[in-house]
Amino acid sequence: MVRGRGEGGTVRIEVTDSGRGLPAPVAELIRRPRAGRGARGRGLAIAAGIAESHGGRLAAAPSDRGARLVLELPSAADAGRAAGDG
């Protein structure tokens, strides 16, 4: 399931599934050497890098079952002001 909302200058996107969940926190998975990340860790590292390059973050959130990832990015209006466009 994917949910999104904008609030206070931030866009928040949550992605949840009912699978096995993450084997470790997102920060730990993306710090692992590329060969040690497994099938799921590479995509998380890419997504976290993109989020960071846009002034946001990617993190895991508590979930009763499966994985729940939260991507937070500055809204377009706030990003423009930060870049001097607004």
C-alpha positions in Angstrom: 0.0 0.0 0.0 1.2 3.5 -0.8 0.0 6.6 1.0 1.1 10.2 0.6 0.4 13.5 2.2 1.8 17.0 2.4 2.2 18.7 5.7 4.2 21.7 6.9 6.5 22.0 3.9 7.2 18.3 3.8 5.8 15.6 1.5 5.6 12.2 3.2 5.2 8.9 1.3 4.6 5.7 3.2 5.0 2.3 1.5 3.9 -0.8 3.4 3.8 -4.5 2.5 2.8 -7.7 4.3 6.0 -9.6 3.5 8.9 -10.7 5.8 9.9 -7.2 6.8 13.4 -5.8 6.8 16.3 -7.8 8.3 17.8 -4.7 9.8 17.2 -0.9 10.1 17.4 1.0 6.8 20.5 2.9 8.0 22.3 -0.3 8.7 21.3 -1.9 5.4 22.6 1.0 3.3 25.9 1.2 5.2 26.7 -2.5 4.4 29.2 -3.1 1.6 27.3 -3.6 -1.7 28.0 -7.3 -1.8 26.5 -7.8 1.7 23.2 -6.0 1.1 21.3 -8.9 -0.4 18.4 -8.4 -2.9 16.6 -5.8 -0.9 19.4 -3.6 0.3 20.5 -2.2 -3.1 17.2 -0.5 -3.8 17.0 1.0 -0.3 20.5 2.4 -0.7 19.6 4.0 -4.0 16.3 5.4 -2.6 18.0 6.7 0.5 20.7 8.4 -1.7 18.1 10.1 -3.9 16.1 11.3 -0.8 19.3 12.7 0.8 20.3 14.5 -2.4 16.9 16.3 -2.4 17.1 17.3 1.3 14.9 14.4 2.5 15.3 11.1 4.2 14.2 7.4 4.0 13.5 5.5 7.2 11.7 2.4 8.4 8.7 2.9 10.6 7.2 0.5 13.1 4.9 -2.1 11.6 3.0 -5.0 13.0 3.8 -7.1 10.0 6.0 -6.6 6.9 7.9 -3.5 6.0 6.9 0.1 6.4 9.1 2.6 4.8 8.7 6.4 5.0 10.1 8.8 2.5 10.1 12.5 3.5 11.0 15.2 1.0 10.7 19.0 1.1 7.7 20.2 -0.8 8.4 21.8 -4.2 7.6 25.3 -2.8 10.1 24.8 0.1 12.8 23.3 -2.2 12.5 26.4 -4.5 12.9 28.8 -1.6 15.9 26.8 -0.3 17.5 27.1 -3.8 16.8 30.8 -4.0 13.9 30.6 -6.5 11.2 31.9 -4.2 
